[in-house]
Amino acid sequence: MKRLVEMIERAYALAVQVQDDNRDEKVLQVLAEEVSGECAELLAHLNRDEGAFSDEECKDPELVELSEKLLTGE
């Protein structure tokens, strides 16, 4: 669950940056890339859509474990 909290924290930081009139575009870009990549992979695992993540080297072990816990209710 630690990883999920970290993802939510980054998503929140991204939202704050988007709303900030003095936002740093480089920070915004980095946060957007991190959030979108992690969310895409987590959603793929949750939806059992392994197409983009069929290669074991592409999978993030923490996200695989997190999705399994969320799907099984552990």
C-alpha positions as CSV (number, residue, x, y, z in Angstrom):
1,M,0.0,0.0,0.0
2,K,3.0,2.3,0.5
3,R,3.4,2.4,-3.3
4,L,-0.3,3.4,-3.7
5,V,0.2,6.3,-1.2
6,E,3.3,7.4,-3.1
7,M,1.4,7.4,-6.4
8,I,-1.5,9.4,-4.9
9,E,1.0,11.9,-3.4
10,R,2.6,12.4,-6.9
11,A,-0.9,12.8,-8.5
12,Y,-1.7,15.4,-5.9
13,A,1.6,17.2,-6.4
14,L,0.8,17.2,-10.2
15,A,-2.6,18.7,-9.6
16,V,-1.2,21.4,-7.4
17,Q,1.4,22.2,-10.0
18,V,-1.3,22.5,-12.7
19,Q,-3.3,24.9,-10.6
20,D,-0.3,27.0,-9.5
21,D,0.1,30.2,-11.5
22,N,3.9,30.1,-10.9
23,R,4.2,26.4,-11.9
24,D,7.5,25.0,-13.0
25,E,6.9,23.4,-16.4
26,K,9.9,21.0,-16.0
27,V,8.5,19.7,-12.6
28,L,5.0,19.5,-14.2
29,Q,6.4,17.4,-17.1
30,V,8.3,15.0,-14.8
31,L,5.3,14.5,-12.5
32,A,3.0,14.0,-15.4
33,E,5.3,11.3,-16.9
34,E,5.6,9.5,-13.5
35,V,1.9,9.6,-12.7
36,S,0.7,8.6,-16.2
37,G,3.2,5.7,-16.4
38,E,2.4,4.3,-13.0
39,C,-1.3,4.7,-13.4
40,A,-1.3,3.1,-16.9
41,E,0.6,0.0,-15.5
42,L,-1.5,-0.3,-12.4
43,L,-4.8,0.0,-14.4
44,A,-3.5,-2.6,-16.9
45,H,-2.8,-5.0,-14.1
46,L,-6.1,-4.3,-12.4
47,N,-8.0,-4.8,-15.7
48,R,-5.9,-8.0,-16.4
49,D,-4.8,-6.3,-19.6
50,E,-1.3,-7.5,-19.9
51,G,-0.8,-6.4,-23.5
52,A,1.6,-3.5,-22.9
53,F,3.2,-5.2,-19.9
54,S,3.5,-8.8,-21.1
55,D,7.3,-8.6,-20.9
56,E,8.5,-9.4,-17.4
57,E,11.2,-6.7,-17.7
58,C,8.6,-4.0,-18.3
59,K,6.6,-4.9,-15.2
60,D,7.1,-3.0,-11.9
61,P,7.1,-5.8,-9.3
62,E,5.6,-3.4,-6.7
63,L,2.7,-2.5,-9.0
64,V,2.1,-6.2,-9.8
65,E,2.0,-7.0,-6.0
66,L,-0.2,-4.0,-5.3
67,S,-2.7,-4.9,-8.0
68,E,-2.9,-8.5,-6.7
69,K,-3.6,-7.2,-3.2
70,L,-6.3,-4.9,-4.5
71,L,-7.9,-7.5,-6.6
72,T,-8.0,-10.1,-3.8
73,G,-8.9,-7.7,-1.1
74,E,-5.9,-8.4,1.0
